[in-house]
Amino acid sequence: MKTIDEYMSDPRILNDPYMEDGPIKEIHAARLKLQDETAGMTVQEKCDYLNNKARETLARHGITPQFVNLAGQGRIQPKVTV
């Protein structure tokens, strides 16, 4: 797998006349990397891939995700018209 730095020197970015240096270039490189990594995946495979990447990133930084179960709460009640 290519790194973001390798994508920064990718011809798709270097040959783009509207691409300026800085954060926009880095964001574009990250998007290209994600597109290449998930090419040919189904929607479910992409969801699983991104969720696993998020879990890995959180674990790498020592963050434990906290999940909230809102089952049965906050439901909109139907309005009764008289």
Secondary structure per residue as TSV (DSSP state, phi and psi in degrees):
chain	resnum	aa	ss	phi	psi
A	1	M	-	360.0	139.1
A	2	K	-	-79.7	153.5
A	3	T	-	-94.6	170.8
A	4	I	H	-60.5	-39.5
A	5	D	H	-61.3	-37.3
A	6	E	H	-68.7	-35.0
A	7	Y	H	-71.2	-26.8
A	8	M	H	-63.8	-26.7
A	9	S	T	-103.4	15.8
A	10	D	-	-69.1	139.8
A	11	P	H	-58.6	-28.4
A	12	R	H	-63.9	-26.9
A	13	I	H	-93.2	-43.6
A	14	L	H	-65.4	-34.1
A	15	N	T	-88.5	1.8
A	16	D	-	-85.5	114.2
A	17	P	T	-68.3	-19.2
A	18	Y	T	-93.1	-4.2
A	19	M	-	-83.0	120.9
A	20	E	-	-105.7	161.8
A	21	D	S	-69.3	158.8
A	22	G	S	111.7	-154.9
A	23	P	H	-63.3	-32.3
A	24	I	H	-64.2	-40.7
A	25	K	H	-64.5	-40.4
A	26	E	H	-68.9	-39.4
A	27	I	H	-63.7	-42.7
A	28	H	H	-62.6	-40.4
A	29	A	H	-63.2	-40.6
A	30	A	H	-65.2	-38.8
A	31	R	H	-66.4	-41.0
A	32	L	H	-62.6	-41.2
A	33	K	H	-61.5	-46.1
A	34	L	H	-63.9	-41.3
A	35	Q	H	-62.3	-43.0
A	36	D	H	-67.5	-37.8
A	37	E	H	-70.8	-30.4
A	38	T	T	-106.1	10.4
A	39	A	T	-62.3	131.0
A	40	G	T	84.6	0.5
A	41	M	-	-85.3	151.8
A	42	T	-	-77.2	170.8
A	43	V	H	-61.3	-42.7
A	44	Q	H	-65.3	-40.1
A	45	E	H	-63.9	-39.4
A	46	K	H	-64.9	-42.4
A	47	C	H	-60.6	-47.3
A	48	D	H	-61.9	-42.6
A	49	Y	H	-61.0	-48.6
A	50	L	H	-67.4	-38.7
A	51	N	H	-64.1	-41.0
A	52	N	H	-65.9	-39.8
A	53	K	H	-61.7	-41.6
A	54	A	H	-64.0	-44.0
A	55	R	H	-61.4	-42.3
A	56	E	H	-63.0	-42.1
A	57	T	H	-64.8	-44.5
A	58	L	H	-62.7	-43.7
A	59	A	H	-64.1	-38.4
A	60	R	H	-62.8	-31.1
A	61	H	T	-96.5	6.1
A	62	G	T	74.2	24.6
A	63	I	-	-100.1	129.2
A	64	T	-	-100.0	117.7
A	65	P	-	-68.5	144.0
A	66	Q	-	-114.8	125.8
A	67	F	-	-104.8	145.6
A	68	V	-	-116.0	133.9
A	69	N	-	-102.1	112.1
A	70	L	-	-105.8	23.8
A	71	A	T	-61.0	125.8
A	72	G	T	83.0	-1.0
A	73	Q	S	-111.6	148.5
A	74	G	S	72.4	18.1
A	75	R	-	-76.6	142.3
A	76	I	-	-77.9	128.6
A	77	Q	-	-86.5	135.8
A	78	P	-	-65.6	142.3
A	79	K	-	-85.2	130.2
A	80	V	-	-93.4	118.7
A	81	T	-	-90.8	137.1
A	82	V	-	-106.4	360.0
